[in-house]
Amino acid sequence: MIDRPRLLSDLQTLVRQLEADLLSRLDAPEVPEVGQGLRAEYDQAKQAERTAQTFSQWAADYTTQMAVAWVLSATFARFLEDNGLVSPPRISGASLQRARDEHELYFRAHPTETDREYLLWVFKDLATLPGAKEIFGAGNLLWQH
């Protein structure tokens, strides 16, 4: 049985952690394209008068939306796995060891990638399922930046 208050609290904590991580990347020299991409998007929104916010306000709101997209996508993927609607499990699901094996197999084939790329691969694969394209497809904010 799901402990809903605990789940909500845990997911809110995760969103805050992801927000902080995303915001830290705005000026990170190792990934300059993140800050540049967000700045360009903000400039377009400002020029088109779609926002009156400062860049820092706008970026904080946008990173919240991106963090929520990641958490909701992972939560839905986990729901699919837990209910046996997809196979094999790749995040956790009822067969944790099988998900760990899938994770290990992925990194054997892609040794330089990170868990971020692994999750994107999982979401991309889920997007090929009937009815899941709208959830995991190109319209999902997790594919931005």
N, C-alpha and C positions, 0 to 999 in steps of 0.2 A: 504494500500500500504506500502511496506517495504521501509524504509529509509536506503538504502544500506550503505552509508558512516557512518551513525550513528551506524548501526548494526555492521559493521566491527570494528569501534572504540571500541564499548562496548565489543565485543568478544575478541579483543586484550587486553583490560584492564583485562578481566576475566582470560585470559591465563596467564598474568603476575602475577596476584594474586595467581592462582593455582601453578605456578612455585615456587613462594616464599614459599607457604605453604608446597609443596612437599620437597623443599630443607631444610626447617626448621626441617622436620621429619627425616632427615638423621642421626642426632645426638640426637634425642629426646629420653630420657630414657624411656618414656611411650610406645614407639613403636620401640624397638631396632631391631626387625626383618626387618624393612624397610631399615635401613642403612646396616645391615648385608647382606640382600639379594642383594642390589645394589652393595655392595663391592664384593660379590662373583661373581656376573655377570661381573663386571668390570675386576676382576682378570682372569676370563676365557677368556674374550675378549683380554686382554693384553697378556696372555700366548699363545693364538692362533694367535697373531699378527694381530688382527682385529682393533686395535686402537693403536695410538702412543700418545694419549692425557694423561694428568694427570687425576687422579681420579676426582678432582673437575671440570675440564673441561668436562670430559665425563659425569659426573653426571648432570651438568647444561644442556647439550644437551639432555640427556635422560629425564630429568624432563620436558623439553620443549615439547618433543614428547608425554609424558604422559598427560600433561596439554591440549595439542591440542586434543588428543584422547577423553578426557572427554568432552571438549567443543563441538567438532564436534558430538559426540554421543548424547549429550543433545540437540543440535540444530536439528539434524535429527529426534530425537524422537519428538521434538516439531513440526517439519514440518509434521510428520505423524499425530499427534493429530490435528493440525490446519486445516488440509485438510480432516479430517474425515476418515482417512485410518485405524485408530485403535480406539478401544473403550474398556473400558472407558479411558478418558484422565487421565494421572497421574502426568504430570508435570504442564501443564497449558492448552493450547489449547483454543478452542472456549468456553468451559464450565469451567471457572476457579473454580466455586464453586464445580463442580463434581470432579475436580482434587484435590481440598482441602479435600473433603470428602474421596477420595481414600487414600490420604496421612494420614489422621487421622485414617482410618480403619487399615492401615498397622501398625501404631504405637500402636494401641490398642492391636494388636496381637503380636507385637515385641517391647515392651516398653523399652528395653535396647539398642536398635540399634540407629544408627544415620542417618542423611540424606544421607550419603555416602552409607550405606547399602540399603537404600530405592532406590536410583538411580541404584545401581547394580541390585536390584530385578527387577526394571523397564526394564533395558537393557537385563537382562536374559530372561524376558518374551518376549520382542520384538524379541530376537534371535530365538524364536520358530516359528516365522512367515515365510511363504515361501518368499525366497529372502532376508530375513533380517539376516540370520545366518552369512553371510560373513561380515556384517557390525557390528553386536553386539556380535558375537560369540567369541570363545576363541582366535582367532587371533587378536582381538582388544587389543591394548596396555593398555587399562583401566583395564584389568584383571590382569595386572602384579603388584606386590608389593602392 
